[in-house]
Amino acid sequence: MSRLLPHRIGGERIAGPAAAERRNPSDLSDLVATTPEGDAALIDRAIAAAAAAQPGWAARSPEARGDILDRAAALLIERADDLGVLLAREEGKTCAEGRAEVVRAARIFRYFGGEALRLHGRSLASVRPGLEVSTRQEPLGVVGLITPWNFPIAIPAWKTAPALAFGNAVVLKPAGITPAIISAMADALEDAGLPPGLFNLVFTPGSVAGRLVEDSRVAALSFTGSTGVGRRLAVAAAEHGKRVQLEMGGKNPLVVLDDADLDRAVAIALDGAFFGSGQRCTASSRLIVTDGIHDRFVAALTEAAARLRVGHALDPDTQIGPVASEEQRDTIEAYLSIAVEQGGRIACGGERLRRPTEGYFLAPALITGTTAEMRVNREEIFGPVASVVRVADFDEALAVANGSAFGLSAGIVTTSLAHAGAFRARAQAGMVMVNAPTAGVDYHVPFGGTKASSMGPREQGFAAQDFYTRTKTAYVNA
């Protein structure tokens, strides 16, 4: 069943000629949704609606704001089965993964419904007699959000929920290939009683979204996407004096040491590298393995990866769905060719798979015999592909893990407390996993990386208020 999706601005649903269509990557005959294409004037209209609505929202009690977010969470939970199917049809992850993402989005809204009441100020003694000093956190105003397609409801939720909880209004530009599930999130907010103008949804090309940086009524921009686009937005934000939060690429290492439990190491690598079709910014795309366990690990992981069931996202037996688009499939195949040209060997996978329906099905690929300098170990591929780098010992493994332009997530599998502790302390990443997949994070703790992976305050959890509020200091002469 296809849906014609409108823009959402100031409480109105604004239609237009169908300009883009989204087809199910598991079955290209299944038209999921069509959308109109917005222009700069539409972005301006959305910003105006947000700017008009925000002061009244900021003046409401935090309890009232929290109650609306909590109702939105309850509606998403109630609709999770249907929305999980919609997400699977649109993005390509399995139904189980799709439903889990919807539930995660709901829990994020519920969490920030409570956080609305937890904006603490401080009272301090002044160095001057007779003065009282206090601080408080206040909303920024209008916040622009640009979100990707790989977590098409969870990432919009973890940006939107804190923005609204702390009294801001939102203009959101989602990824073009996942419009239906974000429209469903907009439905939940509307049905929960969110006043018009506080959540505005516009479908526009990326080039037009630059208006969110240029307009003086927008106080801040939060972006998740590629490093190249993120850096251009950072330059524009600096020119216009905007607060900016960027979550960008990753090339995440998983170190496997000789003393690791082999079965555990294989399970962790399999999960981190291939599930979600490898389309996770925290995916374990570099497997750095020491000599003593290398051959056994590669043999076991090759066998396990070859057993993964790749198929239609709605098939309950499917473990790995299709990649999200033809463009994504072509990019992955190009990197596999580059890997072979530079001396790597494809131990398993990488081929297109025939299934009863036409879709973008790829067998999960493991590349062995690679070095840290190869392009497959330097650039983000964003697909079900992992490469293996053989190293001598922990010190070399750490050096290879840190020898990347990125620094989002890093993991180690070991039974050594000393090596686990050293890795936690010395890994150059914003998030470190010990005996756990690099992909998979909690929603109530900070998320973000270092180097080319992130810029600005952390997302999620208690850290979110650092971006979505500003501190005001007041001096009172008693």
GUBATOR-113055 format. One record per residue (C-alpha): x, y, z. Coordinates in steps of 0.1 Angstrom, whole numbers, plus 2048, in hexadecimal, padded with zeros to 3 digits. Each point is the difference from the previous one (the first is absolute). Layout:
<rs>
XYZ ...
</rs>
This chain:
<rs>
800800800 80F8217F5 7FC821812 8028237F1 81181481C 7FC825805 818819811 7F580A823 803825808 7EF81381B 7E67E5805 7F77FF7DB 8067E37E8 80E80F7E0 7FD7EB7E1 8118047DF 8077ED7E0 8107DF806 8258057FB 8107E280F 7F67DC807 80D7E7819 7FF7DB7F7 8067E3817 8247F57FC 7F57DC806 7E68027E4 80381C7E7 7DC7FA7F4 7F480C822 7FC8267FF 80180B825 7FC8267FD 80281E7EA 80982380B 7FF8247F2 8218137FD 80381F816 81481F7F7 81081D813 7DF812803 7F27E1812 81D7FF818 7FB825807 7DB7F9807 8097E4818 819816813 7E681C803 7E77E780E 8197F3819 80B82380B 7DC80A806 7F77E2814 8207FC815 7FB81C81A 7DF7F380C 80E7DC802 81E80C815 7E8812818 7EC7E0807 80A7EC81E 8197E47FC 7E67E880D 7E880A7E4 81C7FB7E6 80A7DF80F 7DC7F3800 7FD8057DA 8217EE7FA 7F47E4816 7DF7FD7ED 8147FF7DF 8157E380F 7E17ED809 7F18047DD 8207F47F0 8007E1817 7DC7FA7F7 8088027DB 8227EE801 7F57E07EE 7F28137E2 81C81A800 81A7E5802 7F27F17E0 8008237EF 82480680A 80A7DE7F3 7EF8077DF 80F8227FD 8247FC80C 8067DB7FC 8097F5824 7EE7E180C 7DD803811 80F7F8822 81A81B7FB 7E68187F4 7E97FB81D 81D802818 8098227F1 7DD80D804 8007F5824 821811805 7F28207F2 7E37FE818 8177FA81E 81581F7F6 7E0815800 7F77F2822 82380680E 8008247F5 7DD80580D 8107FB822 81F8147F8 7EA81F7FA 7FD802826 8257FB807 80F8207F2 81380B81F 80E822807 81980981B 80281A81B 82380C809 80F818818 80D8207F0 82380D807 7EF822806 7EC806820 7DA8047FB 7FE7EF7DE 7EF7DF7F9 80A7EC7E2 7EC7E57EE 7FF7ED7DF 7E47F17EC 7FD7ED7DF 7EA8107E6 7F57F47DD 81280B7E1 7E28087EB 7FD7EF7DE 8167E27F9 8067F17DD 8047DB7FE 80E7EC7E3 7FD7DA804 80C7E17EC 7EE7E17F2 8117E4813 7EE806821 7E38147F2 7EB80381F 8197FB81D 81781C7F5 7E48197FA 7F27F6822 821806812 8038227F1 7DB80B801 7F87F3824 81A815813 7FA81E7E9 7DB800809 8057F6825 81681E806 7E88197F0 80D8037DC 7EE7FD7DF 80C7EA7E4 8048007DA 80A7DE7F4 80D7F67DE 8017D97FF 8137EA7E7 7EE7FF7DF 7FE7DA7FE 7EE7FB822 7E3819800 7E47E880C 80D7F7823 808824809 7DD80A7F5 7F37E5818 81481181C 7F18217F7 7DD7EF803 8087F4823 80B82380B 7E18107F1 7E97E680F 811805822 7F5824800 8208127F5 7F68247F7 80380A7DC 82180F7F4 8167EE818 8097E37EA 8038087DB 8097E67E7 80D8097DD 80B7EA7E3 81B8127EE 8207F97ED 81F803815 80B81F7EE 7E181380B 8047F5824 81D819803 7E581A807 7FF7F2823 82480C805 7FB8227EF 7E080C810 80581681E 7E17F2811 8107DE804 8167FF81F 8107DE7FA 8047E27E9 8037DB808 80C7EA7E4 8077DB7FB 80E7F57DF 8207FF7EC 82081180B 8038147E0 7DD810804 805805825 8208137FB 7F08177E6 7E3807819 81A80781B 81081B7EB 7DF80F7F7 7F57FF825 81F81280A 7FA81B7E6 7DD80680D 8087FC825 7EB7E1805 8047E581B 8077DF7EE 8007DB809 80D7E87E7 8007DA801 8127F37E1 8147E27F4 8107E3811 81A7E57F8 7FD7ED820 81A7E680B 7F97E0812 8207F280F 8017DB807 81D7F4816 8107DE802 7F07FA823 7DD8077F3 7E47E6803 7FD7F67DB 7DB7FA7FF 7F9821812 8178137E8 7EF7F27E2 7DD80880D 80B824808 8108057DE 7E27F17EE 7E8816812 8158207FD 80A7FC7DC 7E27F17EE 7DF805812 7EB81D7F5 8117F97DE 81F81180E 7EF8217FB 80880D823 81981C807 80C7EB81D 8057E07EC 8207EB805 80E8067DD 8257FA80A 8087DF812 82380280E 80B7DD80B 8207F4810 8157E47F2 7F97E5819 7DA8007F9 7FF80E7DD 7FC7E17EB 7E77EF817 7EC821803 7FF8057DA 7F57DC7FA 7E4802819 7F48227F6 8007F67DB 7EB7E2808 7E8814816 7FC81C7E7 7F97E87E4 7E37F1814 7EE821805 7DE8007F0 7FD81E7E8 7DD8067F3 7E08157FF 7FD81681F 7DD7F4807 80A7DB800 8027F6825 81D7E87F7 81581D7F2 81E80A815 80F81A7E8 7EA8157EA 80A8127DF 81581E7FF 7EC8207FE 80480B7DC 80F7F97DE 81981C807 80B7EF820 8037DE7F0 81680F7E4 816812819 8067E0813 8087EC7E1 81981B7F5 8127FD821 8027DA7FE 8118047DE 81881980E 8087E881D 8097E57E8 8148177E9 81580B81F 8087DD80A 7E37F5816 7ED7DF7FD 7DB7FC803 7FD7E2817 7DA7FF7FD 7E38147F3 7FE8207EC 7EB7F17E4 7DC80B7F6 7E67E780B 7E27F57ED 7E07FF814 7DB7FB7F6 7FC8267FF 8178197F0 81481381A 82380C80A 80B7DF810 8267FC807 8117E3812 81480D81E 8248037F6 8207F9814 82080D7F1 8217F180D 8258077F9 7FB826803 81781A80E 7F781F814 8098167E3 7E77F17E7 7E28167F7 7E87E680E 810807822 8018267FC 7DE8097F1 7DD7F880C 7EF7E77EA 7DE7FE813 7F57DD7F7 8047DC80B 8258007FB 81C7FA819 8267FE7F9 81A7EE815 82280E809 8197E880F 81780E81C 81A7F3817 7F480A822 7EB818815 81781E7FA 7FE7FD7DB 7DB7FA801 7FA820814 8168147E8 7EC7F37E2 7DF806812 80A824807 8108067DD 7DF80C7F1 7F28227F8 7E07F5812 7FA7F9825 7DC7F7806 8007DD810 81B7E7808 7FE7DD80F 8177E580E 7FA7DB807 8177F381B 8017EE821 81C81680D 7F681A819 8218127F9 7FA8027DA 7DB809805 80A81D817 81C80C7EA 7E98007E2 7E5814812 81981A809 8138027E0 7E77FA7E4 7FA8207EC 7DB7FD7FE 7E2810810 7F17DE80A 8147E180A 7F17DD802 8117E4813 7F37DD7F7 7E280F7EF 7F880A7DC 80B8237F5 7DC8057F3 7E580381A 7FD81C819 7E880B81C 7E981E7FB 80680F823 8258067FE 8158177E9 8067F67DC 81C80E7EB 8247FC7F4 8218127FA 81480C7E3 7ED8007DF 7E27ED80F 7F181B815 800825807 7EE81481B 7EE7F4820 7F67DC804 7DE7F27F7 7E87EC815 7FB7FB825 80A81981A 8188117E8 7E480B7E9 7F9820814 82380C7F8 7F68067DC 7DB808803 80281A81B 81581E809 80B80B822 7F582180E 81280F81F 7EC819815 80F81881A 7E780E81A 80981B818 7EE7F7820 
</rs>
